[in-house]
Amino acid sequence: MTKVGAITGKPANVLVREESGDAQDPSLSSTLIRGIEILQCFDASNPALGNSEIARRVGLNRPTVSRLCKTLVHLGYLRRDAKGAFRLAPKLLALNYPVLSAMPWRHDVILPMRELAEMCSGNASLGVMSGDSFVHIQTAGSPPGWPYIPDIGQTGPLHRSGLGWALLSTLSDRELADKLTELKDLHFEEYSTFEEKCQAAIERCRRDGFCVSYGDWRSSIVAAAAPLGRTEDGLSVAIACALPLYRAVSDYFENDLGPRLAQAADSIRHSGVFVLRR
Protein backbone atom coordinates (compact mmCIF):
# COMPACT_ATOMS: atom_id res chain seq x y z
CA MET A 1 0.00 0.00 0.00
CA THR A 2 1.36 3.44 -0.88
CA LYS A 3 2.21 5.33 2.28
CA VAL A 4 0.71 8.82 2.42
CA GLY A 5 2.33 11.72 4.20
CA ALA A 6 0.38 12.90 7.22
CA ILE A 7 0.82 16.58 6.37
CA THR A 8 0.57 16.99 2.60
CA GLY A 9 -1.38 13.86 1.64
CA LYS A 10 1.26 13.04 -0.99
CA PRO A 11 2.91 9.62 -1.16
CA ALA A 12 5.39 9.33 1.71
CA ASN A 13 8.39 8.90 -0.59
CA VAL A 14 7.67 12.29 -2.18
CA LEU A 15 7.19 13.86 1.25
CA VAL A 16 10.55 12.52 2.41
CA ARG A 17 12.32 14.01 -0.58
CA GLU A 18 10.73 17.43 -0.11
CA GLU A 19 11.07 17.68 3.67
CA SER A 20 14.63 16.38 3.84
CA GLY A 21 15.78 18.94 1.32
CA ASP A 22 17.11 16.32 -1.08
CA ALA A 23 15.80 18.25 -4.08
CA GLN A 24 18.04 21.20 -3.14
CA ASP A 25 21.16 19.14 -2.42
CA PRO A 26 23.40 19.38 -5.51
CA SER A 27 25.30 16.24 -4.49
CA LEU A 28 22.18 14.08 -5.07
CA SER A 29 20.68 13.01 -8.39
CA SER A 30 17.05 14.14 -8.57
CA THR A 31 16.53 12.00 -11.68
CA LEU A 32 17.59 8.85 -9.86
CA ILE A 33 15.41 9.75 -6.87
CA ARG A 34 12.38 10.22 -9.12
CA GLY A 35 13.01 6.97 -10.97
CA ILE A 36 13.09 5.05 -7.71
CA GLU A 37 9.96 6.85 -6.51
CA ILE A 38 8.18 5.59 -9.63
CA LEU A 39 9.16 2.02 -8.79
CA GLN A 40 7.86 2.55 -5.25
CA CYS A 41 4.41 3.44 -6.58
CA PHE A 42 3.63 -0.22 -7.29
CA ASP A 43 2.42 -2.66 -4.64
CA ALA A 44 0.23 -5.73 -4.25
CA SER A 45 -2.93 -3.62 -4.43
CA ASN A 46 -1.71 -1.64 -7.45
CA PRO A 47 0.32 -3.98 -9.68
CA ALA A 48 -0.51 -2.04 -12.86
CA LEU A 49 -0.47 1.75 -13.20
CA GLY A 50 -0.94 4.14 -16.09
CA ASN A 51 1.18 7.17 -16.86
CA SER A 52 -1.39 9.62 -15.41
CA GLU A 53 -1.72 7.74 -12.13
CA ILE A 54 2.05 7.50 -11.70
CA ALA A 55 2.35 11.24 -12.40
CA ARG A 56 -0.27 11.96 -9.74
CA ARG A 57 1.45 9.77 -7.17
CA VAL A 58 4.95 11.18 -7.58
CA GLY A 59 3.87 14.77 -8.19
CA LEU A 60 5.53 15.15 -11.60
CA ASN A 61 4.16 16.16 -15.00
CA ARG A 62 3.17 13.45 -17.47
CA PRO A 63 5.96 14.07 -20.05
CA THR A 64 8.61 13.69 -17.34
CA VAL A 65 7.00 10.52 -16.02
CA SER A 66 6.69 9.16 -19.56
CA ARG A 67 10.41 9.70 -20.16
CA LEU A 68 11.39 8.13 -16.83
CA CYS A 69 9.11 5.13 -17.38
CA LYS A 70 10.48 4.62 -20.89
CA THR A 71 13.99 4.57 -19.39
CA LEU A 72 12.94 2.06 -16.72
CA VAL A 73 11.39 -0.15 -19.40
CA HIS A 74 14.62 0.07 -21.39
CA LEU A 75 16.60 -1.01 -18.32
CA GLY A 76 14.22 -3.92 -17.75
CA TYR A 77 12.78 -2.72 -14.41
CA LEU A 78 9.32 -1.89 -15.81
CA ARG A 79 7.26 -3.60 -18.48
CA ARG A 80 4.00 -2.86 -20.29
CA ASP A 81 1.06 -5.26 -20.12
CA ALA A 82 -1.48 -6.00 -22.87
CA LYS A 83 -3.53 -2.93 -21.89
CA GLY A 84 -0.51 -0.62 -22.03
CA ALA A 85 -0.22 -0.15 -18.28
CA PHE A 86 3.15 -0.28 -16.57
CA ARG A 87 4.09 -3.16 -14.25
CA LEU A 88 7.21 -4.03 -12.31
CA ALA A 89 9.44 -6.38 -14.30
CA PRO A 90 11.05 -9.59 -12.96
CA LYS A 91 14.52 -8.15 -13.48
CA LEU A 92 13.98 -6.18 -10.27
CA LEU A 93 14.31 -9.45 -8.37
CA ALA A 94 17.92 -9.66 -9.52
CA LEU A 95 18.65 -6.63 -7.34
CA ASN A 96 17.54 -8.65 -4.29
CA TYR A 97 20.06 -11.43 -4.79
CA PRO A 98 23.23 -9.59 -3.68
CA VAL A 99 21.38 -8.34 -0.59
CA LEU A 100 20.04 -11.77 0.41
CA SER A 101 23.29 -13.57 -0.41
CA ALA A 102 25.04 -11.31 2.11
CA MET A 103 22.75 -12.79 4.80
CA PRO A 104 23.64 -16.50 4.75
CA TRP A 105 22.68 -16.75 8.43
CA ARG A 106 18.99 -16.42 7.53
CA HIS A 107 19.05 -20.04 6.32
CA ASP A 108 20.16 -21.18 9.77
CA VAL A 109 16.96 -19.73 11.23
CA ILE A 110 14.57 -21.57 8.89
CA LEU A 111 14.21 -24.70 11.05
CA PRO A 112 13.32 -22.88 14.30
CA MET A 113 10.98 -20.62 12.31
CA ARG A 114 9.16 -23.63 10.88
CA GLU A 115 8.91 -25.16 14.35
CA LEU A 116 7.45 -21.94 15.75
CA ALA A 117 4.97 -21.62 12.88
CA GLU A 118 3.84 -25.21 13.35
CA MET A 119 3.59 -24.84 17.11
CA CYS A 120 1.25 -21.85 16.92
CA SER A 121 -0.45 -22.87 13.65
CA GLY A 122 0.44 -19.48 12.25
CA ASN A 123 3.27 -17.75 10.44
CA ALA A 124 6.82 -16.94 11.47
CA SER A 125 8.91 -14.22 9.87
CA LEU A 126 12.42 -12.86 10.11
CA GLY A 127 12.88 -9.14 9.61
CA VAL A 128 15.63 -6.52 9.43
CA MET A 129 15.50 -2.77 9.95
CA SER A 130 15.78 -0.53 6.89
CA GLY A 131 15.14 3.19 7.26
CA ASP A 132 11.73 3.74 8.82
CA SER A 133 10.56 0.20 7.98
CA PHE A 134 11.17 -3.46 8.61
CA VAL A 135 11.78 -5.81 5.68
CA HIS A 136 10.90 -9.51 5.71
CA ILE A 137 13.92 -11.59 4.66
CA GLN A 138 12.58 -15.05 5.56
CA THR A 139 9.12 -16.49 6.21
CA ALA A 140 7.63 -19.83 7.23
CA GLY A 141 4.14 -21.28 7.56
CA SER A 142 0.98 -20.78 5.50
CA PRO A 143 -1.95 -22.46 7.29
CA PRO A 144 -5.33 -22.80 5.49
CA GLY A 145 -7.60 -19.80 5.89
CA TRP A 146 -4.71 -17.50 6.75
CA PRO A 147 -5.71 -13.88 5.97
CA TYR A 148 -2.18 -12.59 5.51
CA ILE A 149 0.88 -14.46 4.23
CA PRO A 150 4.12 -12.43 4.49
CA ASP A 151 6.72 -12.78 1.76
CA ILE A 152 10.37 -11.91 1.34
CA GLY A 153 10.81 -8.23 0.55
CA GLN A 154 7.55 -7.08 2.12
CA THR A 155 7.89 -4.03 4.34
CA GLY A 156 6.04 -2.61 7.32
CA PRO A 157 6.25 0.29 9.78
CA LEU A 158 8.74 0.26 12.65
CA HIS A 159 6.63 2.42 14.97
CA ARG A 160 3.39 0.43 14.91
CA SER A 161 4.25 -3.26 14.56
CA GLY A 162 5.54 -5.98 16.85
CA LEU A 163 8.44 -6.77 14.52
CA GLY A 164 9.29 -3.07 14.28
CA TRP A 165 9.28 -2.61 18.06
CA ALA A 166 11.52 -5.66 18.53
CA LEU A 167 13.96 -4.25 15.96
CA LEU A 168 14.02 -0.86 17.67
CA SER A 169 14.87 -2.55 20.96
CA THR A 170 18.20 -3.74 19.49
CA LEU A 171 19.48 -0.15 19.18
CA SER A 172 21.63 1.60 21.74
CA ASP A 173 19.97 4.39 23.72
CA ARG A 174 21.56 7.06 21.50
CA GLU A 175 20.67 5.22 18.28
CA LEU A 176 17.12 4.68 19.52
CA ALA A 177 16.63 8.34 20.38
CA ASP A 178 17.82 9.34 16.89
CA LYS A 179 15.62 6.73 15.21
CA LEU A 180 12.51 7.74 17.14
CA THR A 181 13.14 11.37 16.19
CA GLU A 182 13.39 10.28 12.55
CA LEU A 183 10.12 8.34 12.79
CA LYS A 184 8.38 11.28 14.42
CA ASP A 185 9.56 13.62 11.66
CA LEU A 186 8.42 11.25 8.90
CA HIS A 187 5.09 10.14 10.40
CA PHE A 188 4.19 12.88 12.86
CA GLU A 189 0.46 12.32 13.43
CA GLU A 190 0.61 8.53 13.23
CA TYR A 191 3.72 8.36 15.41
CA SER A 192 2.06 10.53 18.05
CA THR A 193 -0.81 8.03 18.21
CA PHE A 194 1.53 5.07 18.72
CA GLU A 195 4.38 6.73 20.62
CA GLU A 196 3.44 5.51 24.10
CA LYS A 197 2.69 1.98 22.91
CA CYS A 198 5.92 1.88 20.87
CA GLN A 199 8.11 2.92 23.78
CA ALA A 200 6.40 0.50 26.17
CA ALA A 201 6.92 -2.37 23.71
CA ILE A 202 10.61 -1.51 23.29
CA GLU A 203 11.07 -1.57 27.06
CA ARG A 204 9.27 -4.89 27.27
CA CYS A 205 11.52 -6.41 24.61
CA ARG A 206 14.55 -5.29 26.59
CA ARG A 207 13.07 -6.59 29.85
CA ASP A 208 11.15 -9.75 28.87
CA GLY A 209 12.64 -10.57 25.48
CA PHE A 210 9.40 -10.12 23.51
CA CYS A 211 6.44 -7.83 22.84
CA VAL A 212 2.93 -8.31 21.45
CA SER A 213 1.06 -6.24 18.88
CA TYR A 214 -2.72 -6.54 18.76
CA GLY A 215 -3.65 -5.41 15.26
CA ASP A 216 -1.47 -2.28 15.29
CA TRP A 217 -0.13 -2.84 11.78
CA ARG A 218 -2.82 -5.05 10.26
CA SER A 219 -6.10 -5.03 12.14
CA SER A 220 -6.73 -8.72 11.39
CA ILE A 221 -3.39 -9.90 12.81
CA VAL A 222 -1.95 -10.37 16.31
CA ALA A 223 1.82 -10.87 16.48
CA ALA A 224 4.47 -11.60 19.09
CA ALA A 225 8.03 -10.53 18.27
CA ALA A 226 11.46 -10.96 19.81
CA PRO A 227 14.78 -9.23 19.06
CA LEU A 228 17.64 -11.40 17.82
CA GLY A 229 20.21 -8.60 17.91
CA ARG A 230 22.75 -7.02 15.58
CA THR A 231 24.86 -8.77 12.98
CA GLU A 232 28.59 -8.13 12.60
CA ASP A 233 27.90 -5.72 9.74
CA GLY A 234 25.34 -3.77 11.80
CA LEU A 235 21.94 -5.10 10.73
CA SER A 236 19.21 -5.18 13.37
CA VAL A 237 17.30 -8.50 13.19
CA ALA A 238 14.12 -9.74 14.91
CA ILE A 239 11.74 -12.69 14.66
CA ALA A 240 7.92 -12.72 14.89
CA CYS A 241 5.01 -15.15 15.04
CA ALA A 242 1.52 -14.12 13.98
CA LEU A 243 -2.04 -15.45 14.16
CA PRO A 244 -5.36 -14.23 12.76
CA LEU A 245 -7.20 -12.00 15.22
CA TYR A 246 -10.19 -14.35 15.40
CA ARG A 247 -7.91 -17.12 16.72
CA ALA A 248 -5.80 -14.97 19.01
CA VAL A 249 -6.17 -15.36 22.79
CA SER A 250 -4.40 -12.72 24.86
CA ASP A 251 -3.37 -15.15 27.60
CA TYR A 252 -1.73 -17.44 25.01
CA PHE A 253 0.36 -14.62 23.55
CA GLU A 254 1.33 -13.13 26.90
CA ASN A 255 2.09 -16.30 28.86
CA ASP A 256 2.88 -18.99 26.28
CA LEU A 257 3.81 -17.92 22.75
CA GLY A 258 5.67 -14.75 23.78
CA PRO A 259 7.95 -16.45 26.33
CA ARG A 260 8.57 -19.37 23.96
CA LEU A 261 9.50 -16.96 21.21
CA ALA A 262 11.93 -15.19 23.54
CA GLN A 263 13.50 -18.56 24.43
CA ALA A 264 13.80 -19.45 20.74
CA ALA A 265 15.49 -16.10 20.05
CA ASP A 266 17.93 -16.72 22.89
CA SER A 267 18.72 -20.17 21.48
CA ILE A 268 19.29 -18.73 18.00
CA ARG A 269 21.71 -16.18 19.45
CA HIS A 270 23.91 -19.02 20.70
CA SER A 271 25.03 -19.45 17.08
CA GLY A 272 27.14 -16.35 17.64
CA VAL A 273 25.81 -14.49 14.59
CA PHE A 274 23.72 -12.01 16.57
CA VAL A 275 24.77 -9.81 19.47
CA LEU A 276 22.10 -8.38 21.76
CA ARG A 277 23.21 -5.82 24.31
CA ARG A 278 20.75 -5.08 27.09
N, C-alpha and C positions, 0 to 999 in steps of 0.2 A: 504494500500500500504506500502511495506517495505521502511522505511526511509533509505537513503544512505548517509554515511558521506561525507562531501564536500571535505575532504582531501584524504582519502584513497580509497573511493569508496566502502568500506565495509558497511554492514548494520549498521545503526546508533547505535543499541544497543551494537554491538561489539566494535565500535569506542569509545563509552562512557566507556566501561570497560577498554580498553587499555589506554586511555588518562587520566582517573581519577586515574590510578594506583591501581585499585581494585585487579588486579591479583597478585600484590606484597604485598597486605595487609594481613597479617596472621590471622587477626581477622575476615575475610570474607570467606565464603565458595564458592570456585570457582565452585564446582559441582552444587550447587544450582543456582548460577548465570547462568551457561551454560544451565541448565534445563529450566529456565525461558526464556532464549534467544531462545531456540527451540520453545517454545510456542508462542513467539512473531513473529516467522517467518510466521505464518498463518494469512491471512486476507481475505476480501471478494473476492479479485481477485485471490487468491491462497489458496483455501480451502483444497486442497489435495497436499501433497508433498512427494516425495520419499526420501530415505535415502541420496542419493548422493546430491540432491538439498539442503536438510537441512544442510549437511556437508559444502557445498559451502557457504551457507548464514551465518553460524555462525563461519566459519573459523576453523573447527575441522576436525580430520580424521574420516573416515567412521566407524571404529570399536567403537570409543568413542561415536559417535552419535547413533549408533545402540544400544549400552548399555543404553544410556540415554533415548532413545525413548522406549525401552523395559520397563524401569522403569516407565516412564510416562504412558504407556499403563497399566501396573500393578496397578498403582494408580488410573486409571480411567480418566486421563486427556487427553489422546490420544486414538484413536481407529484406526483400520485398515479397509479400505473399501474393496469391492469385488476385486479390482485390486491390493491390497496389499499396497496401498499408505496410509500414515498417515493422519488423520484428527483430529481436536479438538473434544473432547468428551463432551456431555452435562453436565457431572459432574462439568465442569469448572464453569457453571452458579451458582452452589451452593456457590462458593466463593464470588459471587456478593451480595448474600442476606444479610450477616452481614453488608456490606458497605451501601447498600441502606436502610436497616432497621434503620440505625443510622441517616438517613436523613428524618424523618417523615414530615418535613416542605415542602418537594417537592410536596406532595399531595395537600397542600394548594394553590399551584401556578397553578395547572392544569386548573382551571376555567378561570383565566385571560389569560393563554396561549392559550386556545381554542378560546377565544374571539378575541385575537390578530391575530391568524391564520385565523379565519373566516373573520375578517375585511380586511386583506390584501390579502386574497385568496392564502396564502402561508403556510409556516411552522413556528412554534415557537419552540424554544428549550431552555432548562435550562442547564447550564454548570458549572462545578467547575474546579479549577486549580489543576493540578497534575504534578509536575515536570516541564518539558518544554512543556507540552501539556494542552489542555482543554479536559474534558470528559463530554459527554452528560449524564445527569442523568434523564431527562424527556423530552418528545417531544410531539407535538400536530400538527394535520393537515396533510393531504396527498391528495391534490387536484389532479384531473386527469391530466395526462401529465406532472407531476412533475418529473424533471430529477434527483433529489437527495432527498431521504427521510432519514433523520437522525434517528438513533436508540440509545437506551440506551447502554452505554458502548463504543460508537464510539469516537475516539479521533481526535484531530486536533492540528495544531501548534499555540502557543501563539503569536509568533512574526509576523504572516502574516494572521490574521483572525480577523473579527470584534469581535467575542466572546472572543478571546484571548486578544485583546486590552482592552476590557471592564474589563476583569478579572485583568489585570495588573494594571488598574487604581485604584483598591481597595487597593493596597499595599501602605504602608507608603513610604516616599521618600527613606529611607535607604533600606527597603526591595526591592523597585523597582530597585534601583541601583544594588543591589546584583543579582537580578533576570535577569536583562538585561545583566550583565556580564556573567552569566551562559549561557544565550541563545547565546551570541556572541561566547563563547568558544565552544559550542556544534554545532552551525550551522554558522560558520564564514562567508562564502561567501554569503549564503542566507540571513543571518541577516544583512550583510552590505547593501544588495540591499533594504531591507525593513526598515532599521533603522530609517530613517527620517519620513517615513509614520507611523511607529509604535509609535514613540514618539509624533507625531502630534495628532494621534488618542487618545492616553492616555490623553493628555492635553484637548482634546475636551470632552472626557467623564467626566473629572473632572469639566470642565467649563459648558458644555451644557447638560450633563447627558446621552449622547449617541454618537456613532460614526458610520460610514458607511464604509463597505468594498466592493469595486467593483471588484469582481472576484480574490481577492488576494490569497484565499485558493483554491477555485474551480472556474475555469474560467467561468463556466456556471451559477454561483450564485452571486447575490448581497444581502448583509445582513446588517441590522442595529442591533446594540447591545447596551445594557445599563447595567451598573453595579448595582447589588443589594446590595453588601456589603460583610461583613464577618460574619460568624456564630459565636456562642459563643465558639465553639471548634476550630475556626481558619480557616475554609474553606472560600475561596474566591468564590463568586457565581455571575453569570451574566445571562442575558436573551437576546435572539436574535430572530429576525424575518427575514425570507429569501424569495426571489422570484427568479424565473428563469431570467437570464440576458435578454432574449428576451422580457420580460414583465416589466422590470425595467425602471422606469423613474426617473432621478436624482432629479428633483424638488419634486417628491412625497416622496422620501426617506429623502431628506434634510429638507423639510418644513412641512411634514405631518406625515409620519410613524415614523421617528426618534423622533420628539417631543412627539408624542403619546406614544411611547415606553418608553421614559424617564418618562412621567407622570404615566404610569402603574407601572414602577419600584418604583417610589416614593410611590405610593399607597400600593404596596406590602410590602414595608419597614415599613409601619404603623403597621404591625402585630407584630413588635418588635423582629422578629427572626434575621433580618439582621441589621448590623450597618455599615454605610458608613460615613467615616470621610473625609472631603474635605481638 
